[in-house]
């Protein structure tokens, strides 16, 4: 990015006409600088570089904000050292836009100070000296507006937080918004021990290995408060646009991406980044968002950030609002208002898929309980459901520190669930409302009636509909979900983690992946009744798991020359939900001891019961030795057996034989299986 000094005089004049801030800073830097603070001089030079690049579009916005951010870090570091803080056991960290190296042209700089031990007067005095130098606004302007409100305890907390105070605060009082803010925690400079410890402890606080439904409820509420505070009304878009806070604006994009990091970063640390575009790319690579979603979010983000910089460079003032009645300056920059509104709509549609639309919730269970029984009767529930199941369900009060609010959430969820069940019963082939009510009671008991989950379900009505559908249509699927509600974590986002090659976790992970994928496929089948598609998907799942198991065991056992021959329904890619896996092991030559060990371990791992259940039952009766005898047969012995000894029914089973890894020798088996004529007795038997 070139220096502002490299632009022509006419270009400088053009910028000066448009921006009073640029005109003022250029005058400072080309006039008498005897009383100009060297840090302000450096700041104004770098600021003008970014302003000119923005105005004339000589560098992409991502490069502009990163260059300006790095310049700001340099200035902060110089000030830190000059006041002697480099001699103290203290470190300073950036948050917000500077923390992601995406600082806009006139943003506050969010900082927090951390010390090894509680800070004494010496440290505080040096920080006050730094604050005064960087924040002082005189005839030569200022360096930065420093903001410490994001520190632990906010405005009421100590300016410098010790490591022990930070641990105590975040684990006892840390709020959702603080977890979001700390995603963009960036060390500026300071004591390396303090930096390392701070990054480690905040990482543990921010990224958890379990689903946080309360987070979604909190953020959905936050979106609503932002809209209400600014009096958002789509019909008033002809007056002002808030680039940062309007639905679909800059904050929504950041919020959407950061929520994904909070939800998934603890289990998938490769997703974690502070940079907006990097986060979006990581989520897209991990298939947590679609490629089109990533493109929409990142392209819109940088367009809005460019316009934001344009608005701010006029007066070097922190503003995000465009007055559409006075758009002369923006029109010179080809900023088209309707285009901004269109981008907002696209982003809002994406963000709402995760954070939900803001809607009023005003329907709940009637009071007292007698009227609830009347409602159950009107909706078609049996007398048993009214007298035995409902009292258990309504008696599970939400566990909460705010019982009035969360009891309201719980009763709204129950009201919606009952009506979803009633809607299902009106559709063809729907049944099982009583069963669904009973399974929902078991489900709530297993989640311990957590208040956060009721709040989550209110914002995820589709999930509530899915639960009503599963619980009313399939005892197997319903019992699976009711007994293991933690599976909903992955079900909600339709994602499974990449299978590990670490034996300590791989087997449980494979079982849970199988269970989750079967759940998704079964739900699809209940909706579309497509048997062929369901069987194909179930067979593909078996292939995926067995291939991974083979790779996993291959780390210990030599298996070159060993094939796994899929037979029966698996060979024909027609597996059902509880089908056995029919297969045999085949080698080119006599099996080696290592191949025998592999085969025994392969079968054991398929049939062992893991936390997520058994992977598969297996059936090896189609091997030449039958139920007993060697596990592995050579290809030559198998062909001889099929041509000379195998009965017709067994030869028939080999018509669907295929190699798991796609080797082509199965054609020889097919030819052998059909080459021998059938006797009359065999025809009668078949």
N, C-alpha and C positions, 0 to 999 in steps of 0.2 A: 504494500500500500504506500503510495508516494506521499511525500511531504506537501503540505499546503503551499510551501514556498515555491514549489515547482509549477504551480498553476500560473496562467498568464494574468497580466494586470486587468484585462477585461473580465476574466472569470472571477477574479477577486472582487472587482467592482459589482458584478452581478450578485455574488453571494452577500456582499455588504448591504445591498439594497433589500435583499430578502430577509436577512437575519441581523437584528441589532446586536446580538451576542457576538457573532462573527466579526462585525465591524469594530466592536469595542475591544475584543481580544487582539485583533490585528493591530489596532492602534497602540495597545500596551506593548506589544512585542517589537514594534518598529520605532517606538519613541524612546524617551529617557527611561532606562530600566534601573536607575540607581537605587530606587526604593522598592523594587519588585522582588518579592521573595523568590529565590531560585526554584523552590518546589512549585509555586504558582506559575512561574515562567515555563517550567517543563510541562505542567498540567495543561496550560493553554495551548502550547505547541501541539501536544498529542491530541487534544480535544479538537483543534482546528483540522488536523489531519483526518480525523474521523468525520467531522462535519462536511468537509469538502468532498470526501469519498462518497458520503451519503447523498449530497446535493447533486453531484455530477454523475453518480452511479459508476464510479471508476473501480469499485471493488464490491463484491457481494456483501450483503448485510452480515452474514455469518463471520466473514473476515474482519469487517469493521468493528463489530462488538468484541471479538476476541482480541484484536489489537488494542482497542481502548481499555479492555479489562486488564491486559498484561501491563500496559502503561500505568494503570491505577495501582496494581500490585507493586510495581517498582517504586512508585511515589510513597506508598504506605510503608514499604520496607525501609526506604531512606529515612523517613520520619521516625520510624521505630528505632533505628540505630542511632540517629542523631540525638534523641532524648535519653539514650542510655538503657533502653529496655532490653537490648541484646545482652546485657550483663545480668539480667534477672531470670529466675526460673518461671518464665511466663511465655505464653504464645498467643497470637491473635489469629482468629479464623474469620473468613468471609462466608456469608450466606447469601441467599437470594440470587439476583442476576450476576453479581460478581462471583459468587461461589460456583456458578456454572460457566464462568468466562463468557458471559453474554450480556455484560453491562450496557444499558442504553445510555444515550448521550447526557441525560440529566436525571439520573436515578440517585436516590439515597444509596449510601453504601452501608449495608447491614454487616455489623461486626459483633463478635463476642470475644471476651478475654478469658483465658484459662490459666491457672497457676498450679504448680505442684502442691503447694500448701496454701492455706488461707493467706491472701495478699496483705502485706503490711503497708504503712503509710508511704514508704519509698516508691513502691510500684504504682500505687494510686496517683501519687504526685506526678510521676513521669507520664502516666496515661493522660492526665488532665492537661499536661503541657503539650502532648501530641494532639489532643482534641482541639485545643485552642489554636494551634498553628494551622491545622488542616481545615478547620471549620470557619475561621475568621473571615468575614465578608467585609472588605473595605473597598477603597476606590479602585483596587486592582482585581476585584472579584474574590472568588474563593477557590479552594481545592476540591473539597467534598462536603456534602451534608452527611454526617455520620449518624447512624441510627443503631442504638443498642437494645431496642425493644424485644428482639428475638432471643435475648440471653435468658438463661434459667431464672424464673421468677419475674421476667418482664421488667417493667419500670420499678417494681418494688424489690427486685432482687439485687444482690451486690453487683457492682460494676465488674468485678473480677471474681470468677467462680473457681474454687479449687476442684481438683479431680474428685475428691471424696464428696464434696457438696454436689457436684454434677451427678454422680451416681445416685445419691440420696434423692435428689430432686426428680430426675427422669423416671426412676423406678417407683416413686411414690406419688408424684403429681403430674408426670409427663402427659401432655394432651396429644390428641390426634394431629392437630395442626403443627405441633413441634416435631413429630415424626416426619411429616411432609417437609418441613423447613430444613431439617437436618440432612435430607438427601443431597442438598447442595452445599454441604459443609466443606470448605476448602481451607487448608492451612496457608496463611499468608507468610508468616515468618515466626521465629521464636525458638524456644527450647525444644530440642528434638524429642526428648523423653515425654514432655507434656503433649507434644503433637501426636506421637504414636499412641499414647494411652487414651487421649481424647477420641481419636479416630476409632480405636478398638471398642471403647465403651458405647459411643454413639451408634456404631454399626449394630451392636447387639440390641440396642434400644429400638432402632428403626426397623430392622429386618428380622421378622419372626418366621418360624417354620410351620406356622399353622394359619388357617384362614381367619381373617379378622372381619367378621360381619359387622361389628359395631363401627368399624372405620367407614364402611360404605354408608351406613345410616347417618353418621356424623357429617360426612362430606356432602351427602345429598341435602341435609339440613342447611349446610353452609351455602350451597348454591342458592337455595331458596332465600336465605337471609340477604345475600348479595343483591339479588333481583329486587326484593322488597325494599331494601335500603335505597336503591337508586331509582325506585319507582318505575321499573322496567315495564314498558308497554310497547308491543310491536307496532302499534298504530302511531307511536310518537317518534318513529325513526326519522321523520322529516325534520327533526329539530337538532338532536345531537347524537353522536356516536362515541361510546367509550370503548376504545380499542382494547383495553385491558379487561374490563369488568362486564361488558355486555355478554349475554349467552353466546357461546361460540367464539369468544375473543381469546386474547393471549392467556389469561388466567385459566380458562377452561381447558385449553390445549395442555398446559403444564400440569394442571390437576389430573386430567385423564391419564397422562403418562406416569405421573408420580404415584397415583393410586395403584396402577399395575405393578410398579416397583415394590410398593409396600406389600401387595398381595403375594407376589411371586419371588421377590428378590431373596428372601431368606432361604428358599429351597433351590433357587436357580441364580446363584451369585453372578454368573456371567452376564446377567441382564443389567447389573447395576452400573450406572453412570450418572454424572451430574449434567451432562450436555444434552439438550433437548433432542437434537437430531439423532444422536447416538442411541439414546433410550428408544426412540421410535424404531430405529433400524434393528436393535437387539430384540425388541418385541416382535417385529415382523419376521426376523430370522427364526425365532423360536415358535412362530405360528400362533402367537397370542393375539396379534392383530393382522388383518389382511394387508397385502401389499398396497391395495388401493387406499386403505385407511391411512397407512403410513404416508403415502404420497399426499393425500389431502391435508393431513395434519402438518407435515413439515413445510410444504409449499405455502400453505396459509400462514403458518407461524412466521416465516421469514418475510412474507409480504407485509403482514401487520407490523412486524418489528421495524421494517424499513419506514413505513408510514409514521410509526411512533417516533423514530429518530428525527424525521422531517419536522414533525410537530414540535419536538423539544428543542431542536437547534435554533428555532427562531429567536427565543429569548433565554436559552439555557435554563429552562424552568421545567420542573417535573409535572407534566400533564399528559393525559392519555385521551383527552376529549377533543373531538372535532365538532366545531359549530358549523352545521351544514348551511346555515344562512349566510356564512361568510367564508366561502370556499375559494376565494381568488388565488391565494397562495398555493393551495393544494392543486388547483387546476393547472398551474404552471408546471407542476411535477407529474401531470397525467395521473393523478389519484382520482379514481372514479368511485363516487359514493355508492352507487348501486352495486358495483363490483364488491365492495367491502361487505355490504349486507348479504350478498349471495354467499360469500365465504363464511360469514357467521352462521348462516343457515346450514351449510354443509357440515361444519364442525359441530354445531349443536346437535345435529342428528347423530353423529358418531359418539359424542360424549354421553348423550342420553342413554345409549345402549348399556353403558356401565353404571352411570350415576343416576339414571332414571329421570323421567320428566318430572317437573314440579307440578303436582296435582293435589287437590284438596281431598282429604280422607274424612268422610263424614258418616259412613255407614258402619254400624257396630251391632253387637248382640242386644236384643231388647232386655230390659229388666222388669220384674225379677225373674227368677229361674223358671217359674210357671209359664211365662211368656216364651222362654227359650224352648221349652218342651212343645208348646203350641207351634212354634216355628219349625221344629224338627218334624212334627206330624204333617204340617202343610207341605214340607219338602219331600215327604214320602219315606221317612226313616221308620224302621220297625219299632214296635213297643219295647223290644229288648234293647235297641240302641238308645231309646229315650230314657229307660229306667236303669240300665246297667252301664252302658259305655259312656253316655254323656256326662253323668255325675263325676266319673273319673277324669274326663277330659277338662271339664270346666273347673275342677278342683285344683288343677296344676297351675298355681299362681306363678307369675314371672318373678324370677330372682333378680332384685334390682335395688339400687339405692334411691330410685325415684319411683316408688310403687304406683302412684296415681297415674303418671304418664305411661308407664310400661304396662300396667293392667289394661289401659285403653288400647295400646298397641295389640296386646294379646287377644282381646275380644274382637277387635277389627279383623285380625287374621282368622280367627275361628269363624266369624260371620262370612268372610269371603270363601273360606274353604268349604263350608256347608253349601254355599250357592254354586261353587264349581262342581261339587259332587252332584248336585241336583241337575245341573246342565248336562253332565255326563250321562245321567240316567235317562235323559230324553233322547239320546242318540242311539242309533241301532247298535246292537251287540253290547251296550254298556250294562254293567251290573255291579253288584258288590258294594253298595253304599255303606252297609253296616260294617263290612270287612274293612273298608277304607277308613271309617271312623275309628275303628279299633286299632288299626295300624298307625294312624296319625297320633293316637294316644301313646302308643309304644314309642313312636319316633320322638315325641316331645319329652317323654320320660328319659330317653337316652341322651338327649341334648340338655337335660336338666332344666328345661323350661327357661333357657337364658333369655333375658330381656333383649339383648342385642340381636338375637336371631329373629324375634318377632318384628323388630324394627326393620331388619333386613328383608324379611318376607313381604312387608308392606310395600317396599320399593321394587321388589322382584316378583311381581304378580304372575309372570309366566312360570317361574319356578313353582309357585304355589299351585298353579293349574297342572303342571307336570306331576307334582306329588299326588294331587287328587286323581289324576288319570292313572298313574302307576298303581296306587293303593287300591283303586276300584277295579282294575282290570287284570292284575297279575299277582296272585298270592306269593309267587316266588320272588319277583322283583320287589314287591312291596315289603316283604320280610327282609330282603337284602338291605334295602335302604333304611328301614326302620331300625334294624339291629346295628347298622354301621353308618350312622349319619355323617361321619367324617368324610365319607365318599363324596358327599355333595360338594366339597371344596373343589375337586377336579371336575365334577359333573357340571357345575354352574358355568365353568369357563371352557368346558369341552377340551381339556388338554391333559395330557399325561407327560410326565417327565421322561426324558431320554433314558432308556434302560442302561443301568450301570454295569460295568465289568468288575465291580467289587463284590466278591462272593458274600460279604457280610450283610449287604443290603439288597443284592440283586434278586434273590428268590422271593422275598416278601414283595419287592417292587413288581416283579413279573406277575405274581398272583393278584396284586391290587390292580395292575393294568388290565389284566384279563377280566376281572370283575367289572371294572368301570366300562371297558369297551363293550362287554356283553350287555351291560345295562343300556348303553346308548343304542346298540343295534336292536335290542329287544323293543325298546320304545319305538324306534322307527318301524319295526315290523308290526307292532300293534296299531300303528297309524295307517300304514300302507298295505299291509297283508301280502307283501311281496316275498314269497317263500324262497324263490331262486336267489334273489339278492341277499336275503338274510343268510342262507346257507353259504353263499360265496364269501360274505364278509366274515362269518364264523370260521370258515376254513382258512381264510387269509390270516386271521388272528392267530390260529394254531401254528401256521407256518412261521409267522413273525416271532412267536415266543420260542418255538423249538429251534429255530435258526440261531436266536440269541443264546439259548441254552447251550447249543453246540459250540458257539464261539467262546462262551464262558468256560466250558469244560476243556476246550482246546488249549487253554492256557496251562493246563496241568498234564493233559494226556495227549499223546501222539495219536492222530486219527487219519493220517493220509491213507487213501485207498479204501476208506470205510464209507459206505453209502447208507442212507436211510430211505427205505422204499415205502412210500405211503400207499396204503391199501384201503379197501372198503369205501365208506362215505368220505373219509379224508382224501383218499386217492381221487375220488370223483368230485372233490370240492363241494360236498353236500353235507357237511357236518351240521348237526343240530346243537341245541344249547347244552345238552349233557351227553353228547356222543363220546364214546371211547375213541382213542386214537389207535387204529389198526396199522401196524407197520412191522417191518423186519429189518435187521441189519445185514448188509451184504458187502463182501470184500472181493477183490479181484483174486486174491490168493488165500491161503490159510490165515485165519486171524492171528494177530500178534497179542501178547499179554497186555500191552498198552491199549489196544483196541477193545479187548475184553473188559478191562477196567472202565474204559470210557462208556461202553454199552451199559454196564451195571449201574454206573453213577448216573447216566442219562435217565434210565428208567426210575431210579430212586428219586431223583430230583423232580421228575414229573409227578410222581405219586405222593411225595411227602406233603404233609399238611402244614402250610405256612399260616402266618397271621391273616392273610387275605384268602385262605382256603387252599385246597389242593389245586394244582395246575390242571392235570388231566388224569383220568383213568386210562389204562393202556390195555390193549388186547394183542397178545403175541401168538395166538393159536394158529395163525396162518403160515407160520414158518414150517419148513419141511419136518422139523422134529416135533411139531405139535406143541402141546402144553409144556412138555419137559424137553430136556436135551440142550444142546448148545444154543446160546443166544444169537450167535453170528453164523451165517452160512456163506460159503463162497459162491460166486456167480455160476461157476461150472456145475456145482452140486445142485443149485437151485434149478438150473435149466434141465438137468438130468431128472430131477424129481418131478418137474412138471410134465416132462415128456413120457416118463415111464411109470410113475407111481401115483401121482396126485389124482384123487377122485374128481369127478366132473364139477361138483359144487365148489371145490377149492380152486380148480383151474378157472372157474367163472369169476371168482373173487379177484384174480390177477388181471382181469380185463381192464380194471380201473387203476392198475399200478402206475405210479410215477415216482421219479426220484425227487427227494426234497430239494436238492440243489439243481435240478433240471438236467441231469446227465441223460444222454439219449439211448442208453443201453436198454431202456424199458421196451423198446420196439422188439427186441429179441424175445423178451418175456411174453409179449402179446402174441407173437407168431407161434411160440411154443405152446402157449395156453390153448390156442384154437386149432393147432395142427392135427391133434389126435381126434379121430372120429368118436362120436358118442355111441355107446351101446344102447340097446333097447332098455335095459334096466336103468341106465343113467338118465335116459330121457324121462322115464316114468318118475324117477326120484326127483328130477329137477322140476 
